[in-house]
């Protein structure tokens, strides 16, 4: 009777560990089967197989088909190649699917094709903690869902070659997590921070996101990152090129002195002067730091005790003009050099050039967060965090496309350090990461998380990957070159969205995330369609191949390839490259050569005639 069932595939001939070998029946030779009006492909790697066991059904995934699936004991006897190897993954008991196998099948048991009803039992869930990201490739009427809890707390990675639909997949995921137009995806208190390296998401996600940019457009806010909130060691490496020994001590002592004075003058809550360290995020004036250190290095003395300064002009802290002293002279009359100077004039010169470089205004001249000479800023870090994490919209995009490439790695690390430290130390507060978890999406992660990177970004992300789960900070790593991403970070990702990957090294890195019996699923990575992904890990009930739902036309990232034939097919027209040079010089794609002052006035046509 079972053999007349249109879903019948064959009989089990061998059982070993978590796998069974099925000898296919001749009736499935075509590879296609029409069951209840639907067409199914039989024997496809990654498809599901059902093995009835009385009151329960075992379920497995096809791992191999053909001669390689022949049991070793029969490899010299049967050379027909009509075999299939199935990895057991779970069972359906009383209509509910559960992972794991309570009993193994017997030799001769029937194996059936898992039809749509079976797939619904596997993937269907009414848990509000799941969101729909697309549909199963093998059954487009069945929604592909992922668990929000595991996606955020256990970290995730979206990996795919250029042109595989990676950016569109991210946009779709973010909309599923934050948009309120889906009843099963309504999370009004969602909190997602996107580090957008290429500026792809600001426009398509503007309706659900607040955008901060170094070069803000209409509806966006200017991105500022207060230098005094950064780790001092990383700040000094950027400002001075690195100092050590007495030179480093000179900087650190002065910074601690400024931070203590700033606290004593303003009385910041939650801290005592005795507990202030060089890394305590307290405001201080970078210009005053430069001024006092250059003053100490260049001062000269005269007089019988060599203790009378020879000041000629005081200079100006705000305009970074150093004080002027009489030049030192040889002999007993002087003027004499400061014998306690540590020789850091070269580092101070680099510090001044950094401050004067307008490219770094977002960091070294952080608008209302820039302290005056006494260390008093207009705004404190609570305003900064409220904008990044506590806005009215659930999604915050930090557009880093205008950031100089030389400082990108350090900048990303600084942003993540500010956010993670704030949520780590506020874990007992309602705004902390435990009460309001945060998902951090890191685009183009291979640029600042390479395997040989030892910068601040790699250190902070490794810390988030290892400890973030306990404090409500989740990471989503996005990269087109997974083989170049730090192995420690990827190994901590619990969920993988693997899109089309052609490079063998990249596929090998993803293959290591699956159990040995299921690695055959990833053999299809080079031939996946655009926007199609293999989803594996803790956020998915089972590994699944799915088509990610495309956002609406106006909500897709600006990452499509140029239509070469269409653009080249247009009539040739005259071109002016002044605008090209203006954008290049201004590091702004929207720069113009002529500022057209257009004044719009309302036109009154008078009263309407009846």
SULDA-V821325 format. One record per helix or strand. SS is the DSSP state (~ for helix, > for strand). FROM is the first residue (numbers start at 1). TO is the last residue. If there is no record, write none. Layout:
# SULDA-V821325
SS,FROM,TO + SS,FROM,TO
This chain:
# SULDA-V821325
~,2,4 + >,8,16 + >,19,24 + ~,26,28 + >,32,35 + >,38,41 + >,48,53 + >,56,65 + ~,67,69 + ~,72,74 + >,83,93 + >,96,99 + >,110,113 + ~,116,123 + >,130,136 + >,143,147 + ~,148,153 + >,156,159 + ~,166,178 + ~,183,185 + >,192,196 + >,209,213 + >,221,222 + ~,227,229 + ~,232,240 + ~,246,266 + ~,273,275 + ~,286,298 + >,300,302 + >,308,309 + >,311,313 + >,316,316 + >,321,321 + >,324,325 + >,336,337 + ~,345,356 + ~,358,364 + ~,367,369 + ~,381,389 + >,395,399 + ~,405,425 + >,438,442 + ~,445,447 + >,450,450 + ~,456,471 + >,473,479 + ~,482,484 + >,485,485 + ~,487,491 + >,495,498 + ~,504,511 + ~,516,527 + >,532,537 + >,544,548 + ~,553,555 + ~,564,568 + ~,578,586
